[in-house]
Amino acid sequence: MLTEVKIHDIRRPGCDLADLRAKLIEDLRRPGSEKQIPSLLLWDEKGQELFADITTAPEYYAYRAELSLLSQRAEGIAESVKPGTVILELGAGNCKKTGVLLQALHRQRKPISYFALDVASDSLIQSLAQMSRFLGKSKYISCQGLLGSYEDCLTFLNEEEGQKLLCIRNRHLLFLWLGNSITNMPWEDSVDIVRRMLWSSNSALLVSVDGNQNPQSIQMAYDMPDGKNRRFLRNGLTHANLLLDEGVFNAGDWDLEAKWYAEDKEHRAYHVAKREISLTVDGNIVQIAKGEKIHAITSAKWTTEEVERLCEAAGVELEHSWIEPVYNFGCYLLGN
Ligand SMILES: C[S@@+](CC[C@H](N)C(=O)[O-])C[C@H]1O[C@@H](n2cnc3c(N)ncnc32)[C@H](O)[C@@H]1O
C-alpha cells in the first residue's frame, strides 16, 4: 500500500536538465541551416499545466483516442505483463492513462513496482499522489517517482545505484512510453533510445504512437482556435528567457507557425521572427532574419509500417499491436 510518494532525484551532471541552458545557447548559436531550441524548454511546471489544458480540449483527439484504446484493451495489455515486473514510465506527465493499466494489473493480482519518470518535480509529486488515491489500497502495485530526463534514466539504469533501487537484476523491466512522445525526437534518436532500452532479454517497451494521417483533425488538435497550443509553445520562450537570465526573446517579435507536413508525416511548430532581430545570447549576437524560423517541437504520426521500420532499425521485435480504429492510434509491445 502506498502511504507516501517517494521521488528519487536521478538528474546527472552533464545530462539534459543540468545543461539545458548550455544546450539552448549551443542550439541558438549553431551556424548553418534551420535554428532550433530544445523541446525540453516546453516541459517546466507551467508547461505541464498548459499541456494539461490541451489534453482536455475536445479538439485534442490523440488523448481521447489513446485513453479509449488503453481502457478497452487494458485487460489484454495487462495479461502480457509478467507478475513481478518493474514498470518504468518515461515522461509520465499526469499518469492518468497509466492508471487504467495499473488498475487492470491490480485486478489481475500481479505484483508490480511502478516508477514514473519526468522532468518537472511538483507535477510528478502531484501525479503520483493522485495515482495513489486512484489505486486505493492496492497491495499489488507500488509507486515511486524518478526526477530526471530520459538520458538521466538510461545512465542511472547502468549504475549500481539504479539497478539496486529498481531491483532489476532478476526482474522483468517494462518501459512504458505513452502520449506519442517517442515521435517528438528525430527518427535516429528514437531508434537509438529504443535500442538502448531493450539491451537485455529481460526488458521490453510498451509504446503508444499516433498513426492519424488526417490533416484537418491534426491541424485542429495542434493549433486550436482558442490558442491553447500557442500558449504552450510560447511558454518555451518564457522558459528560455528565465534560463538565459535576460529578456532575450521579446514575445511581440515572434509569431508561431504550426503546420502538418504530410510528406514527412510530421506536425512541426516553429517560432517565426516578425522582423530582423539581434538576439544577445550569452554575450554573443545571434542575427535572425525577418521570417526566419526556430524549430520548437515535432510530433510525428507513425502508422504500424513506421513502427515496424523503427523495430527493424533498432534490431528489436514487434511482439504485439493494439490499434484504435478511428484515428489509427496504436499501442505496441516491443521486445527482443
Ligand atoms: C506529451 S507529454 C505526455 C505525458 C503523458 N505520458 C501522457 O501520455 O499524457 C510528454 C511528457 O514527457 C516529459 N518529457 C519530455 N521530454 C522529456 C525528457 N527528455 N525526459 C523526461 N521526460 C520528458 C514531459 O515533461 C511530459 O510530461
Ligand as a Chemical Component Dictionary entry (heavy atoms), coordinates in Angstrom:
data_LIG
# 
_chem_comp.id                   LIG 
_chem_comp.type                 NON-POLYMER 
_chem_comp.pdbx_formal_charge   0 
_chem_comp.three_letter_code    LIG 
# 
loop_
_chem_comp_atom.comp_id 
_chem_comp_atom.atom_id 
_chem_comp_atom.alt_atom_id 
_chem_comp_atom.type_symbol 
_chem_comp_atom.charge 
_chem_comp_atom.model_Cartn_x 
_chem_comp_atom.model_Cartn_y 
_chem_comp_atom.model_Cartn_z 
_chem_comp_atom.pdbx_ordinal 
LIG C1  C1  C 0  3.391  14.661 -24.406 1  
LIG S1  S1  S 1  3.581  14.649 -22.681 2  
LIG C2  C2  C 0  2.939  13.037 -22.306 3  
LIG C3  C3  C 0  2.557  12.879 -20.881 4  
LIG C4  C4  C 0  1.910  11.516 -20.552 5  
LIG N1  N1  N 0  2.842  10.441 -20.770 6  
LIG C5  C5  C 0  0.684  11.308 -21.394 7  
LIG O1  O1  O 0  0.714  10.415 -22.242 8  
LIG O2  O2  O -1 -0.310 12.009 -21.175 9  
LIG C6  C6  C 0  5.327  14.403 -22.539 10 
LIG C7  C7  C 0  5.826  14.206 -21.133 11 
LIG O3  O3  O 0  7.195  13.802 -21.216 12 
LIG C8  C8  C 0  8.008  14.609 -20.386 13 
LIG N2  N2  N 0  9.315  14.761 -21.070 14 
LIG C9  C9  C 0  9.566  15.403 -22.235 15 
LIG N3  N3  N 0  10.862 15.284 -22.567 16 
LIG C10 C10 C 0  11.438 14.550 -21.583 17 
LIG C11 C11 C 0  12.756 14.082 -21.342 18 
LIG N4  N4  N 0  13.756 14.344 -22.202 19 
LIG N5  N5  N 0  12.981 13.363 -20.235 20 
LIG C12 C12 C 0  11.963 13.069 -19.348 21 
LIG N6  N6  N 0  10.692 13.487 -19.520 22 
LIG C13 C13 C 0  10.436 14.218 -20.627 23 
LIG C14 C14 C 0  7.264  15.911 -20.242 24 
LIG O4  O4  O 0  7.600  16.580 -19.038 25 
LIG C15 C15 C 0  5.806  15.460 -20.287 26 
LIG O5  O5  O 0  5.301  15.197 -19.006 27 
# 
loop_
_chem_comp_bond.comp_id 
_chem_comp_bond.atom_id_1 
_chem_comp_bond.atom_id_2 
_chem_comp_bond.value_order 
_chem_comp_bond.pdbx_ordinal 
LIG C1  S1  SING 1  
LIG S1  C2  SING 2  
LIG S1  C6  SING 3  
LIG C2  C3  SING 4  
LIG C3  C4  SING 5  
LIG C4  N1  SING 6  
LIG C4  C5  SING 7  
LIG C5  O1  DOUB 8  
LIG C5  O2  SING 9  
LIG C6  C7  SING 10 
LIG C7  O3  SING 11 
LIG C7  C15 SING 12 
LIG O3  C8  SING 13 
LIG C8  N2  SING 14 
LIG C8  C14 SING 15 
LIG N2  C9  SING 16 
LIG N2  C13 SING 17 
LIG C9  N3  DOUB 18 
LIG N3  C10 SING 19 
LIG C10 C11 SING 20 
LIG C10 C13 DOUB 21 
LIG C11 N4  SING 22 
LIG C11 N5  DOUB 23 
LIG N5  C12 SING 24 
LIG C12 N6  DOUB 25 
LIG N6  C13 SING 26 
LIG C14 O4  SING 27 
LIG C14 C15 SING 28 
LIG C15 O5  SING 29 
# 
